[in-house]
Amino acid sequence: MEVNITELLKEIEENRKKMVQLALKSSFADDQVVQISWKLDSLLNRYEEMAQKI
């Protein structure tokens, strides 16, 4: 299923907020924070690929 760019941006923002909230409660080195960071990197890469096609 193809995700549209608006949905992708929403998912990016949700993950960014979640990552920051978790990091403020623990640390940026926390395993959960790192996992969300990796997911966020992946989402941002997908966004970049989509944006280049526009």
Distance bins in CASP14 RR format, pairs under 12 A and 6 or more apart:
PFRMAT RR
TARGET T0000
AUTHOR 0000-0000-0000
RMODE 2
METHOD distances of the structure
MODEL  1
1 7 0 0 0 0 0 1 0 0 0 0 0
2 8 0 0 0 0 0 1 0 0 0 0 0
2 46 0 0 0 0 0 1 0 0 0 0 0
2 50 0 0 0 0 1 0 0 0 0 0 0
2 53 0 0 0 0 0 1 0 0 0 0 0
3 9 0 0 0 0 1 0 0 0 0 0 0
3 10 0 0 0 0 1 0 0 0 0 0 0
3 11 1 0 0 1 0 0 0 0 0 0 0
3 12 0 0 0 0 0 1 0 0 0 0 0
3 43 0 0 0 0 1 0 0 0 0 0 0
3 46 1 0 0 1 0 0 0 0 0 0 0
3 47 0 0 0 0 1 0 0 0 0 0 0
3 49 0 0 0 0 0 1 0 0 0 0 0
3 50 0 0 0 0 1 0 0 0 0 0 0
4 10 0 0 0 0 1 0 0 0 0 0 0
4 11 0 0 0 0 0 1 0 0 0 0 0
4 46 0 0 0 0 0 1 0 0 0 0 0
4 47 0 0 0 0 0 1 0 0 0 0 0
4 50 0 0 0 0 1 0 0 0 0 0 0
4 54 0 0 0 0 0 1 0 0 0 0 0
5 11 0 0 0 0 0 1 0 0 0 0 0
5 12 0 0 0 0 0 1 0 0 0 0 0
5 43 0 0 0 0 0 1 0 0 0 0 0
5 46 0 0 0 0 1 0 0 0 0 0 0
5 47 1 0 0 1 0 0 0 0 0 0 0
5 48 0 0 0 0 0 1 0 0 0 0 0
5 49 0 0 0 0 0 1 0 0 0 0 0
5 50 1 0 1 0 0 0 0 0 0 0 0
5 51 1 0 0 1 0 0 0 0 0 0 0
5 52 0 0 0 0 0 1 0 0 0 0 0
5 53 0 0 0 0 1 0 0 0 0 0 0
5 54 1 0 0 1 0 0 0 0 0 0 0
6 12 0 0 0 0 0 1 0 0 0 0 0
6 13 0 0 0 0 0 1 0 0 0 0 0
6 47 0 0 0 0 0 1 0 0 0 0 0
6 50 0 0 0 0 0 1 0 0 0 0 0
7 13 0 0 0 0 0 1 0 0 0 0 0
7 14 0 0 0 0 0 1 0 0 0 0 0
7 43 0 0 0 0 0 1 0 0 0 0 0
7 46 0 0 0 0 0 1 0 0 0 0 0
7 47 0 0 0 0 0 1 0 0 0 0 0
7 50 0 0 0 0 0 1 0 0 0 0 0
8 14 0 0 0 0 0 1 0 0 0 0 0
8 15 0 0 0 0 0 1 0 0 0 0 0
8 40 0 0 0 0 0 1 0 0 0 0 0
8 42 0 0 0 0 0 1 0 0 0 0 0
8 43 1 0 0 1 0 0 0 0 0 0 0
8 44 0 0 0 0 1 0 0 0 0 0 0
8 45 0 0 0 0 0 1 0 0 0 0 0
8 46 1 0 0 1 0 0 0 0 0 0 0
8 47 1 0 1 0 0 0 0 0 0 0 0
8 48 0 0 0 0 0 1 0 0 0 0 0
8 49 0 0 0 0 0 1 0 0 0 0 0
8 50 1 0 0 1 0 0 0 0 0 0 0
8 51 0 0 0 0 1 0 0 0 0 0 0
9 15 0 0 0 0 0 1 0 0 0 0 0
9 16 0 0 0 0 0 1 0 0 0 0 0
9 43 0 0 0 0 1 0 0 0 0 0 0
9 44 0 0 0 0 0 1 0 0 0 0 0
9 46 0 0 0 0 0 1 0 0 0 0 0
9 47 1 0 0 1 0 0 0 0 0 0 0
9 50 0 0 0 0 1 0 0 0 0 0 0
9 51 0 0 0 0 0 1 0 0 0 0 0
10 16 0 0 0 0 0 1 0 0 0 0 0
10 17 0 0 0 0 0 1 0 0 0 0 0
10 43 0 0 0 0 0 1 0 0 0 0 0
10 47 0 0 0 0 0 1 0 0 0 0 0
11 17 0 0 0 0 0 1 0 0 0 0 0
11 18 0 0 0 0 0 1 0 0 0 0 0
11 36 0 0 0 0 0 1 0 0 0 0 0
11 39 0 0 0 0 1 0 0 0 0 0 0
11 40 0 0 0 0 1 0 0 0 0 0 0
11 42 0 0 0 0 0 1 0 0 0 0 0
11 43 1 0 1 0 0 0 0 0 0 0 0
11 44 0 0 0 0 0 1 0 0 0 0 0
11 46 0 0 0 0 1 0 0 0 0 0 0
11 47 0 0 0 0 1 0 0 0 0 0 0
12 18 0 0 0 0 0 1 0 0 0 0 0
12 19 0 0 0 0 0 1 0 0 0 0 0
12 36 0 0 0 0 0 1 0 0 0 0 0
12 39 0 0 0 0 1 0 0 0 0 0 0
12 40 1 0 0 1 0 0 0 0 0 0 0
12 41 0 0 0 0 0 1 0 0 0 0 0
12 42 0 0 0 0 0 1 0 0 0 0 0
12 43 1 0 1 0 0 0 0 0 0 0 0
12 44 1 0 0 1 0 0 0 0 0 0 0
12 45 0 0 0 0 0 1 0 0 0 0 0
12 46 0 0 0 0 1 0 0 0 0 0 0
12 47 1 0 0 1 0 0 0 0 0 0 0
12 48 0 0 0 0 0 1 0 0 0 0 0
12 50 0 0 0 0 0 1 0 0 0 0 0
12 51 0 0 0 0 0 1 0 0 0 0 0
13 19 0 0 0 0 0 1 0 0 0 0 0
13 20 0 0 0 0 0 1 0 0 0 0 0
13 40 0 0 0 0 1 0 0 0 0 0 0
13 43 0 0 0 0 1 0 0 0 0 0 0
13 44 0 0 0 0 0 1 0 0 0 0 0
13 47 0 0 0 0 0 1 0 0 0 0 0
14 20 0 0 0 0 0 1 0 0 0 0 0
14 21 0 0 0 0 0 1 0 0 0 0 0
14 36 0 0 0 0 0 1 0 0 0 0 0
14 39 0 0 0 0 0 1 0 0 0 0 0
14 40 0 0 0 0 1 0 0 0 0 0 0
14 43 0 0 0 0 1 0 0 0 0 0 0
15 21 0 0 0 0 0 1 0 0 0 0 0
15 22 0 0 0 0 0 1 0 0 0 0 0
15 32 0 0 0 0 0 1 0 0 0 0 0
15 33 0 0 0 0 0 1 0 0 0 0 0
15 35 0 0 0 0 0 1 0 0 0 0 0
15 36 1 0 1 0 0 0 0 0 0 0 0
15 37 0 0 0 0 1 0 0 0 0 0 0
15 38 0 0 0 0 0 1 0 0 0 0 0
15 39 1 0 1 0 0 0 0 0 0 0 0
15 40 1 0 1 0 0 0 0 0 0 0 0
15 41 0 0 0 0 1 0 0 0 0 0 0
15 42 0 0 0 0 1 0 0 0 0 0 0
15 43 1 0 0 1 0 0 0 0 0 0 0
15 44 0 0 0 0 1 0 0 0 0 0 0
15 46 0 0 0 0 0 1 0 0 0 0 0
15 47 0 0 0 0 0 1 0 0 0 0 0
16 22 0 0 0 0 0 1 0 0 0 0 0
16 23 0 0 0 0 0 1 0 0 0 0 0
16 33 0 0 0 0 0 1 0 0 0 0 0
16 36 0 0 0 0 1 0 0 0 0 0 0
16 37 0 0 0 0 1 0 0 0 0 0 0
16 39 0 0 0 0 0 1 0 0 0 0 0
16 40 1 0 0 1 0 0 0 0 0 0 0
16 41 0 0 0 0 0 1 0 0 0 0 0
16 43 0 0 0 0 1 0 0 0 0 0 0
16 44 0 0 0 0 1 0 0 0 0 0 0
16 47 0 0 0 0 0 1 0 0 0 0 0
17 23 0 0 0 0 0 1 0 0 0 0 0
17 24 0 0 0 0 0 1 0 0 0 0 0
17 36 0 0 0 0 1 0 0 0 0 0 0
17 40 0 0 0 0 0 1 0 0 0 0 0
18 24 0 0 0 0 0 1 0 0 0 0 0
18 25 0 0 0 0 0 1 0 0 0 0 0
18 32 0 0 0 0 1 0 0 0 0 0 0
18 33 0 0 0 0 1 0 0 0 0 0 0
18 35 0 0 0 0 0 1 0 0 0 0 0
18 36 1 0 1 0 0 0 0 0 0 0 0
18 37 0 0 0 0 0 1 0 0 0 0 0
18 39 0 0 0 0 1 0 0 0 0 0 0
18 40 0 0 0 0 1 0 0 0 0 0 0
18 43 0 0 0 0 0 1 0 0 0 0 0
19 25 0 0 0 0 0 1 0 0 0 0 0
19 26 0 0 0 0 0 1 0 0 0 0 0
19 27 0 0 0 0 0 1 0 0 0 0 0
19 28 0 0 0 0 1 0 0 0 0 0 0
19 30 0 0 0 0 1 0 0 0 0 0 0
19 32 0 0 0 0 1 0 0 0 0 0 0
19 33 1 0 1 0 0 0 0 0 0 0 0
19 34 0 0 0 0 1 0 0 0 0 0 0
19 35 0 0 0 0 1 0 0 0 0 0 0
19 36 1 0 1 0 0 0 0 0 0 0 0
19 37 1 0 1 0 0 0 0 0 0 0 0
19 38 0 0 0 0 0 1 0 0 0 0 0
19 39 0 0 0 0 1 0 0 0 0 0 0
19 40 1 0 0 1 0 0 0 0 0 0 0
19 41 0 0 0 0 0 1 0 0 0 0 0
19 43 0 0 0 0 0 1 0 0 0 0 0
19 44 0 0 0 0 0 1 0 0 0 0 0
20 26 0 0 0 0 0 1 0 0 0 0 0
20 28 0 0 0 0 1 0 0 0 0 0 0
20 30 0 0 0 0 0 1 0 0 0 0 0
20 33 0 0 0 0 1 0 0 0 0 0 0
20 36 0 0 0 0 1 0 0 0 0 0 0
20 37 0 0 0 0 0 1 0 0 0 0 0
20 40 0 0 0 0 0 1 0 0 0 0 0
21 28 0 0 0 0 0 1 0 0 0 0 0
21 30 0 0 0 0 0 1 0 0 0 0 0
21 32 0 0 0 0 0 1 0 0 0 0 0
21 33 0 0 0 0 1 0 0 0 0 0 0
21 36 0 0 0 0 1 0 0 0 0 0 0
22 28 0 0 0 0 1 0 0 0 0 0 0
22 29 0 0 0 0 0 1 0 0 0 0 0
22 30 1 0 0 1 0 0 0 0 0 0 0
22 31 0 0 0 0 0 1 0 0 0 0 0
22 32 1 0 1 0 0 0 0 0 0 0 0
22 33 1 0 1 0 0 0 0 0 0 0 0
22 34 0 0 0 0 1 0 0 0 0 0 0
22 35 0 0 0 0 1 0 0 0 0 0 0
22 36 1 0 0 1 0 0 0 0 0 0 0
22 37 0 0 0 0 1 0 0 0 0 0 0
22 40 0 0 0 0 0 1 0 0 0 0 0
23 29 0 0 0 0 1 0 0 0 0 0 0
23 30 1 0 0 1 0 0 0 0 0 0 0
23 31 0 0 0 0 0 1 0 0 0 0 0
23 32 0 0 0 0 1 0 0 0 0 0 0
23 33 1 0 1 0 0 0 0 0 0 0 0
23 34 0 0 0 0 1 0 0 0 0 0 0
23 35 0 0 0 0 0 1 0 0 0 0 0
23 36 0 0 0 0 1 0 0 0 0 0 0
23 37 0 0 0 0 1 0 0 0 0 0 0
23 40 0 0 0 0 0 1 0 0 0 0 0
24 30 0 0 0 0 0 1 0 0 0 0 0
24 33 0 0 0 0 1 0 0 0 0 0 0
25 32 0 0 0 0 1 0 0 0 0 0 0
25 33 0 0 0 0 1 0 0 0 0 0 0
26 32 1 0 0 1 0 0 0 0 0 0 0
26 33 1 0 0 1 0 0 0 0 0 0 0
26 34 0 0 0 0 0 1 0 0 0 0 0
26 36 0 0 0 0 0 1 0 0 0 0 0
27 33 1 0 0 1 0 0 0 0 0 0 0
27 34 0 0 0 0 0 1 0 0 0 0 0
28 34 0 0 0 0 1 0 0 0 0 0 0
28 36 0 0 0 0 0 1 0 0 0 0 0
28 37 0 0 0 0 1 0 0 0 0 0 0
29 35 0 0 0 0 0 1 0 0 0 0 0
29 37 0 0 0 0 0 1 0 0 0 0 0
30 36 0 0 0 0 1 0 0 0 0 0 0
30 37 0 0 0 0 0 1 0 0 0 0 0
31 37 0 0 0 0 0 1 0 0 0 0 0
31 38 0 0 0 0 0 1 0 0 0 0 0
32 38 0 0 0 0 0 1 0 0 0 0 0
32 39 0 0 0 0 0 1 0 0 0 0 0
33 39 0 0 0 0 0 1 0 0 0 0 0
33 40 0 0 0 0 0 1 0 0 0 0 0
34 40 0 0 0 0 0 1 0 0 0 0 0
34 41 0 0 0 0 0 1 0 0 0 0 0
35 41 0 0 0 0 0 1 0 0 0 0 0
35 42 0 0 0 0 0 1 0 0 0 0 0
36 42 0 0 0 0 0 1 0 0 0 0 0
36 43 0 0 0 0 0 1 0 0 0 0 0
37 43 0 0 0 0 0 1 0 0 0 0 0
37 44 0 0 0 0 0 1 0 0 0 0 0
38 44 0 0 0 0 0 1 0 0 0 0 0
38 45 0 0 0 0 0 1 0 0 0 0 0
39 45 0 0 0 0 0 1 0 0 0 0 0
39 46 0 0 0 0 0 1 0 0 0 0 0
40 46 0 0 0 0 0 1 0 0 0 0 0
40 47 0 0 0 0 0 1 0 0 0 0 0
41 47 0 0 0 0 0 1 0 0 0 0 0
41 48 0 0 0 0 0 1 0 0 0 0 0
42 48 0 0 0 0 0 1 0 0 0 0 0
42 49 0 0 0 0 0 1 0 0 0 0 0
43 49 0 0 0 0 0 1 0 0 0 0 0
43 50 0 0 0 0 0 1 0 0 0 0 0
44 50 0 0 0 0 0 1 0 0 0 0 0
44 51 0 0 0 0 0 1 0 0 0 0 0
45 51 0 0 0 0 0 1 0 0 0 0 0
45 52 0 0 0 0 0 1 0 0 0 0 0
46 52 0 0 0 0 0 1 0 0 0 0 0
46 53 0 0 0 0 0 1 0 0 0 0 0
47 53 0 0 0 0 0 1 0 0 0 0 0
47 54 0 0 0 0 0 1 0 0 0 0 0
48 54 0 0 0 0 0 1 0 0 0 0 0
END
